Structures are given as C-alpha cells and as structure tokens.
C-alpha cells in the first residue's frame, strides 16, 4: 500500500487532527514524504485541513482502495486512474485474458457513455464508476437478469449502510426522490460458433459525494451525499457486489419489483414512432415491463425508455 493510501486510512479512522510528526513516526517516513502525500490526496479530490501545531484532518472525500474491495468481495479488482470508460477497461481486460469475475474501477471517466451511447456527467471526484466482467457461457434465454439484480443490489446496499431509501425506474436507473442517482449499462458478447453468451459487462455509474452539478442537470440528477459521508465508496462498492454475488436471483427480482417507481403507475413510451400511455402492471422475471393501454391492449416492453405520467407516489 502506498504512503498516501496509508495516510488516508489513518486520517479517516482518527476523525480529528493527526500531527505530521505522528504520521511520520507511524509510517517511518520523512515529514517531506507526508507533505507530498497530502498533495497527492488533494489532487485526488480529498479536502484536508492543515493547522499549524495541530496537524491534518480529513474534511471531505475518500480514496478508492482496490485491495480493500478485493479482500471484502473475493473479486479481482483493477483501478484505472486515467480511465476513458470502465466498460472499455473491461473489454480490454477480456482481450488480455483477465480471468473473471473481475471488477474495473475508475475515480472518473473521460469518455463516459450510457445507454444508446449517450455521454453522461462524470465529475473529477466523488463518483463511483465500475464495471463487472462475468462469463456466464449460457444461452441467451438462460442468462440471469443481471440489470435487475444489480439495481436491487444497489438499493439494498444503500439502505443497509446508509439507511437511505432509493427506488428503481425501469429498466436501469436508480432514483433518490425525483432525481437520478445511478445508472446501469449491461453489455453482452456472444459466440457465433456456440450461440452462447460468453461474456457480460455490467457498468455502474453512481453519484456518491457530488456537491454540485452542471446547471442543466440540477433538476435531474442528485448525489447520495453532499457533505462528508458516514461510509466510504469502498464500503458501498463491496456491499453492492457481495449482495449481488450472495443473494438468490429470485430474491433480488422481488426487491426490484418492491422498489419499482413505475409499477401501478401510468407511463408513456414510444414504439415505432407512436406514443402510448397506459398502466404499468407487471415486471417479468426476465425484466420485461408489462403495460396495459387505455383500450385494454397489453404491451410487453423489452427495452427502451418510459416516462412517468405523474411523479406522485
């Protein structure tokens, strides 16, 4: 573990001021090394207060520690400090022959893309950006409903660790109140020879501690925390993937339905350039949304976007 990582852990556990001399003695390094490490932590988005004769205190932010997450989850964890996209990192890992399951992390993303290749806001610090690579080697109709499972794992983890209640907007968005907190992008790779889904990459972008958003997103996006969080990103990441790995699929699908923003609500969607409105009556175990139109006709949506006719819930 690097010196600045050790210092971060000491400051987080201390909660108050720790003198530079104490840090130097604990880590057996020079005061200059301590000063350089503080600058490194600040460059990674942490806010550290420094007062003469008192020392250093962590005010805001945390540090991604892949070894800590790997130890807690049993996953191989890779951190790319200059990632364009963790989805691309995972694809490069597949090409290099990295074994799975493997988790690819980044403190931010330079070319983040969501569904339909849309760019999305990725602040320099305070976000969670990660992609999990799995190798199911299953026929398409036997592949687990990974998007639903991860969505449920996220809301469960947030509830367990922070006591905050989030909901899920079909099919892949996590909402806190009426604003988007997180999004999920699941991509699959199939084999022409076998017809099997060989690889799946599940990407997650989550606003963990983002105090401010661009003006055009202030009414649409939100952050889990806006001041120093009672938990770290490492804890939340580990909890999400532990729930995902250790909870039966049927239980996670049940949570998905319980936390749905859209079930029993009127929704609007577009199909073949025509707009439809109806009541969302069910979500199937494979993730399809069932909508009963006003004329009694039933539509089953496999993908796409919906909007709520009303946010009252």
N, C-alpha and C positions, 0 to 999 in steps of 0.2 A: 504494500500500500504506500502511496506517495505521501510525502510530508504534508502537503496541503490537505489531503484527504484525512489524515490523522488529526490535524488541527481542527478541521470541520467537526469531526466526531467529538472531540474534547469540548469545543465551544457549544455544540448542541446539547450535550449531556450536562454541561455546567449551568446553562441557563442565565448566568450572570457574567461578570468580568473575570478574565483569567489573564494574569500578567504575562508579558513576553518572556520574562525570566523563568517563570514556572513552565511555560510551554517549551522553552529551550532545554530546560533540565529534564522534563518528562521524555522528550524526544531525542535528547542527546544531539542537538544541532545548535548552530550559532544563532545569535539574535538576527543576523542578516538573513539567514535562511527563513526565520519566522516572518520577517518583514516581506520577503519575496513571496512567501506562501500566501500571505494576506492579500497581496496584489493579485495573485493568481485567482484566489477565491472571489475577489471583487470583479475580476474580468469575466467570471462565470455567472455573474448576476447576483451574488450574495451581498447583502448590505451589512457591513461590520463597523461598529462604533469603536473608536480608539480614543482613550482619555489618558493623559499623562499620569503616571503613578497609580493607575488603576488597571490598565491593560486593554484587552479586547473583549467585545461582546457581540454575539450574533444577533442582529436585529431582524433580518428578513432573508428568506430564501433557504435553499438546501442544495445538496450536491448529489448527483446520481452516482451510486456505487454499485457497479455491476457484480462485483464479488459478493456483496451482501445479498443482492437479489438472487444470485445463483445459489448461494447457500440456503436461502429460505425456500426456494422453489424446486431445486433439482434440475433447473434448466441450464443450458449453455447460454450465456449472456454476452453479447457483443455491444460495446458502446462506440459510436462513431461521432466524434466531436464536430466534424465538418460534414455532416450528412446532407445530401440533397433531398433524400426521402428514405425512410426506413423500409418502405416497400422495395425500393431499388436495392437497398443494402441486403435485404433478404434474398432477392433474386440473384445478386452477385454471390451470396453465400451458397445458394443452390448450385451455381455454375462451378464454384470452387470445391464443391463436395462436402460442405459443412454438414455434420450429422444433425438430425432433428430428434426431439423438438429443440428449437433454438429461438432465442429472443434477441431482436435487434433494437437497440435504444439510440436515441439522439436527444441532446438538450434543446435543439431546434431543427428546423428543416429549411433548406434554401429553395427547394422546388417542390413544396408540399402539394399534393393533389388528392382530391376526394373523389366521390362518385362522378362519373361522366367526365373525368379528367379536369374537374374544376379546381382552380387554385384556392387555398384557404389560408387564413391568417395564422402565422406561426411566429410568436414573439421570440425575442432573443433568449429569454429565460422564463421559467415558471410554468412551462407546459410539460405534458407527458406525451412523448411520441415514441411509439413502439410497434413492432411487427413480429408476430409469432409465426414461425415456419413449422408446419406439420406435414407428415407424409402418410395420408390415410390409405392409399392404394386400394380404393374401393370404387365400385360402380357409382355413377352419379346419383342414382336414386337411393343409395345406401350411405351417402356421406352425411354425417351429423349436421344439424342446423347450427353451424358454427357462429354465424352472426347473432342469432338469438341467444346462444349460450354465452357469448362474450358480453352482450348487452346486459344480461341478467347478472353475470359475474361482477360487472362494474357497479351496478346499483346496489348489489348485496355488499360488496366490499366497502363502498362509501358509507352505507348505513351502519355496518359493523364498526368501522374505525372512527367515523366522524359523527354518526348519529344524524346524518342529513338524508332526507328522503328525496330521491330523484325518480323520474319516470321515463318511459321509453316511447318514442314516436316511431311508429313503423316506418321503415324497417330497421334503420341502423343509427338512429340519433338518440342521445341521452339528453334529457331536459331537466333543468332545475327551475321550477316555476314555469314561466312562459319563454325562457331563453335557452338556447342550445349550449350545453356544457361539453359534450363529447360527440364524436362521430366514429363510425366503424367502417372499414373498407375491406371486404373479403374477396380475394382473387384465387382462382383455381387453375392448375395446369394439368392437362390430360395427356394421355399417351394414345397416339393414333393406333399403335400396334395392338395394345391390350384393351383400349376403350375405358381404362380406369383413370380416376382422378389420382394422380401420383403425388401432387404437392398442393398445399393450401397455404396462403399467406393471409393472416388476419391483422390488419393495421388498425391502430387506435390512436386518435388524437384527442387529448383531454386538457382543458384549461384548469390547471391545478391552482396556481397562485399568479393570476394575471390582474393587477390592479386597474389597468386601463386598456380600453380597446379603441381602435380607429372609430371615428365618428359614424361611419356608415354601418358599423357593427354593434354600436352601443345598445340598440333596441332589440338586437337579435341574439347576441352571444353573452355568456356570463362565465364567471370563474367559481370554482369550488370554494376558494378562499381569496380574500382581498387584503388580508394582513397576515402576519406570521402564523403559519398553520400549526395545529396541535399534533399533526402527524407529518411524516416525510413522504416524498414521492416514492422512495424505495419501499416503504411500508405498504403504500397503496398498490404499487405495481405487484409486489409479491402476493398481497392478499387477493388481487384480481385473478392472477394465474393459478394460485392454489385452489381457489373456489372453482375455477374453470376445469382444472385437472381432476379434482376430487369429488365433484358433485355430479350425480347421475343426470344425463341429458333430460330425462322427463321432468326432473325437479326444476332444472333451470328453465325449461319451457313453461312450466307452471308459473314461475316467478315472472317471466316475460309477459304473460297474459295478465297477471295481477298488477303489474306496474305499467300496463299499456295506457298511453294517453288517448288512444283512438277507439278502443272497444266501447261499443254502445254510444258512440258519438257520430254526429253527421260529418261526413268527409266529402271532399271534392277531389276528383282526379281527371286526368286527360288520357284518353285512349284513342289512337288513330285520329288525332287532331279534333276529337269531340270531347266536350266536357260533361262529366257525370257527377251527380250528387246522390248520396244515399247514406244508409246507416251501416257502420262497421259492426258486423255481428259476430265475427269469429276470426281467430288466427290459428291456422292449422299447425300441426306439429312440425311441418317442414317449412313454416314461415310464410305461407300464403295468407293474404288478407281477404276475407270474405265480406263483400258489401252488398246489401240489399237495396236496390234502387227504389225510387218512389213508385214505379209502376209494378213493383213486385219481382222484377227480374233480379237474378243474383249474378254478381260479377266476382270472379276469383282473380286477384292480382298477385302475380309472381314477383314483380319488381316495379320500380317506378317511384313517383313522388305523389304524396297526397297532402292536402291542406285541410286543417280543421275548420269546419264552418263556424264553430264557436269555441272559445277558449274556456268556457265555463265548465268546471269540473270539481 
